[in-house]
Amino acid sequence: MIVLKIEHCPLSRVPQDQRLSLLCVAVVHMGMLTALDQFMLGAVLGNSMTLIDAFIAVFIGSLIFGVVTFGLGFAGMREGLSGSLLARWCGFGRIGSVLIGFIVAVSLLGWFGIQNAIFAKSLNFASGNKLGFGWAAAISGTLLTTLVAFGFKALRFTARIAVPLFILLVAYISTIVLSGKAGQPLHEVINLPHSGETLSMSAGITIVVGGAIVASLMTPDLTRYTKSGKHVFGITLLTIIAGEFVINGLAILIAKALNTADVVTIMSQAAGGAGLLVVVFSTLRVNDLNLYSSSLGIINAVEGIAGKKLRYPPTTVVIGVLGTVLSILGILNKLSK
């Protein structure tokens, strides 16, 4: 039944009798910020700001993110519509929503390809370079596309596995580093100066907000399945606590303890094989949402331009294959540079 919900609602309201519990949606939404890119962001702050300044930047940035995310999420819950459809009916009109949906879809498609390349490199490394990057990228892209084609049920399935494991792995790395086994103990880290190029407070806040704003834009795609404004508030709060305060906060401390913002160095020094698992689960968690929201954006854009209503599963497969091919060819890595 849940599989059918997504396929039947890409261009319509989610009925009240098909709404889900707070926890079901929250664990998926939390996955957007409990990810490697959020860990990288925290590492940059920790290596470029004092500890107090870094946490102030995270706090202020989280407030801004929270206000924007709750507002968009509440609209998605109230109307039961995805972000691109909200744009159509809330002032941008058909053409405006087509442009917004297309831009977001292309952006997320690009990120899908880039994240798939990261996943493929990890998979190839785990195989002892026996697979080769091309085959590894094809396998990871195909696996993820197949999962996401099943809709919200697949998002919930991967979230229930990947989100807790990612948090546990980061906690494990933090315990090793902050206990002094792979870095400096916590009581020494608190007073350490930063070693990287200094970031101003405004720059730090901008990095925090900029690193999470795409999650805000994707929020209506998920909160349209929630039952009330209280649920949206709870989802937003849980995501901020898990992503901004826990993941970001630990990354800030670890970066200071190891005196680096290089995540690869952090993972290799602190956790070895566990670090590889962090990369795998993080990429899996973020990329399914990239593909999901990209598919919704394309469906809205095509319907707005041609009046043709595409079905969700085939659209997801086509977009997933395209992103996988681009990552294999290395085109997206060149664009990201």
Residue pairs with C-beta under 8 A, 6 or more apart in sequence:
2 151
2 152
2 153
2 156
3 150
3 151
3 153
4 151
5 14
5 18
5 151
5 152
5 225
6 151
6 152
6 153
6 312
7 151
7 311
7 312
7 313
9 18
9 80
9 224
10 82
10 295
10 296
10 299
10 300
10 310
10 312
11 85
11 299
11 300
11 303
11 309
12 81
13 79
13 80
13 81
13 224
14 80
14 81
14 224
14 225
15 80
16 80
16 227
18 225
19 225
19 226
19 227
20 152
20 225
20 226
20 227
21 227
22 226
22 227
22 231
22 234
22 235
24 156
24 225
25 222
25 223
25 225
25 226
25 231
25 235
26 234
26 235
26 238
26 239
27 156
27 159
27 160
27 163
28 152
28 155
28 156
28 159
28 222
28 289
29 215
29 219
29 222
29 223
29 235
29 238
29 239
30 159
30 163
30 235
30 238
30 239
30 242
30 243
31 158
31 159
31 162
31 163
31 285
31 286
31 289
32 212
32 214
32 215
32 218
32 239
32 243
32 286
32 289
33 212
33 215
33 239
33 240
33 242
33 243
33 244
33 247
34 163
34 166
34 167
34 242
34 243
34 246
34 247
34 282
34 285
35 166
35 243
35 247
35 282
35 285
35 286
36 118
36 263
36 278
36 279
36 282
36 283
36 286
37 211
37 282
37 286
38 211
38 212
38 243
38 244
38 247
38 248
38 251
39 170
39 247
39 248
39 250
39 251
39 263
39 278
39 282
40 251
40 261
40 263
41 207
41 208
41 211
41 248
41 251
42 54
42 58
42 247
42 248
42 249
42 250
42 251
42 252
42 255
43 251
43 252
43 254
43 255
43 260
43 261
43 262
43 263
43 266
44 196
44 199
44 207
44 255
44 261
45 54
45 57
45 58
45 199
45 204
45 207
45 208
45 248
45 251
45 252
45 255
46 54
46 194
46 251
46 252
46 253
46 254
46 255
46 256
46 261
47 194
47 195
47 196
47 255
47 256
47 259
47 260
47 261
48 194
48 196
48 197
48 198
48 199
48 204
48 261
49 57
49 194
49 198
49 199
49 204
50 193
50 194
51 189
51 190
51 192
51 252
51 253
51 256
53 201
53 204
54 204
54 252
55 249
55 252
56 201
56 204
57 201
57 204
57 205
57 207
57 208
58 208
58 244
58 245
58 248
58 249
58 252
60 205
60 208
61 204
61 205
61 206
61 207
61 208
61 209
61 212
61 244
62 208
62 240
62 244
62 245
64 205
64 209
65 208
65 209
65 212
65 213
65 215
65 216
65 240
65 244
66 236
66 237
66 240
68 213
68 216
69 212
69 215
69 216
69 219
69 236
69 239
70 232
70 233
70 236
72 83
72 86
72 216
72 217
72 219
72 220
72 223
73 219
73 220
73 222
73 223
73 226
73 232
73 235
73 236
74 223
74 229
74 232
75 86
75 90
75 220
76 82
76 83
76 86
76 219
76 220
76 221
76 222
76 223
76 224
76 226
76 232
77 223
77 224
77 226
77 227
77 228
77 229
77 231
77 232
78 229
79 85
79 86
79 89
79 224
80 224
81 89
81 220
81 224
82 220
82 221
82 224
82 293
82 296
82 300
83 100
83 104
83 217
83 218
83 219
83 220
83 221
83 293
83 296
83 297
84 97
84 100
84 101
84 104
84 296
84 297
84 300
84 301
85 97
85 300
86 220
87 96
87 97
87 100
87 101
88 94
88 96
88 97
88 300
88 304
89 97
92 99
92 100
94 304
95 304
97 300
97 304
98 300
98 301
98 304
98 305
100 297
101 296
101 297
101 298
101 300
101 301
101 304
102 297
102 298
102 301
104 217
104 293
104 294
104 297
105 293
105 294
105 295
105 296
105 297
105 298
105 301
105 319
106 294
107 214
108 214
108 218
108 290
108 291
108 293
108 294
108 297
109 290
109 291
109 294
109 319
109 322
109 323
110 323
110 326
110 332
110 335
110 336
111 286
111 287
111 290
112 287
112 290
112 291
112 294
112 319
112 320
112 323
112 327
113 323
113 324
113 326
113 327
113 331
113 332
114 327
114 332
114 333
114 336
115 283
115 286
115 287
115 290
116 137
116 140
116 141
116 144
116 283
116 287
116 323
116 324
116 327
117 133
117 137
117 327
117 330
117 332
117 333
118 279
118 283
119 136
119 137
119 140
119 144
119 279
119 280
119 283
119 284
119 287
120 133
120 136
120 137
120 139
120 140
120 141
120 327
121 133
121 136
122 276
122 279
122 280
122 283
123 131
123 136
123 139
123 140
123 280
124 131
124 132
124 133
124 136
125 276
126 276
127 136
131 139
133 328
134 328
137 324
137 327
137 328
138 324
138 328
140 324
141 320
141 321
141 323
141 324
141 327
141 328
142 320
142 324
144 284
144 287
144 288
144 291
144 320
145 291
145 316
145 317
145 320
145 321
145 324
147 154
147 157
147 158
147 288
148 154
148 155
148 288
148 291
148 292
148 295
148 316
148 320
149 312
149 313
149 316
149 317
149 320
150 313
151 312
151 313
152 225
154 288
155 288
155 289
155 292
158 284
158 285
158 288
159 285
161 281
162 281
162 282
162 284
162 285
163 242
163 285
165 277
165 281
166 278
166 281
166 282
166 285
167 242
167 246
167 247
169 271
169 274
169 277
169 278
169 281
170 246
170 247
170 250
170 251
170 278
171 250
172 271
172 274
173 250
173 254
173 266
173 267
173 270
173 271
173 274
173 275
173 278
174 250
174 253
174 254
176 182
176 270
176 271
177 183
177 253
177 254
177 257
177 258
177 266
177 270
178 185
178 186
178 189
178 253
178 254
178 257
179 185
179 186
182 258
182 269
182 270
183 189
183 254
183 257
183 258
183 269
183 270
184 192
184 256
184 257
186 253
186 257
189 253
189 256
189 257
192 256
192 257
192 259
194 256
195 259
195 260
196 261
199 207
208 244
208 248
212 243
212 244
215 239
218 289
218 293
219 236
221 292
221 293
221 296
222 235
223 231
223 232
223 235
226 232
226 235
254 266
254 270
255 261
255 266
258 265
258 266
258 269
258 270
260 266
266 275
267 275
267 276
267 278
267 279
268 275
271 278
291 316
291 319
291 320
291 323
292 316
294 319
294 323
295 312
295 315
295 316
295 319
296 312
298 310
298 315
298 319
299 309
299 310
299 312
299 315
302 308
302 310
303 309
303 310
323 332
326 332
327 333
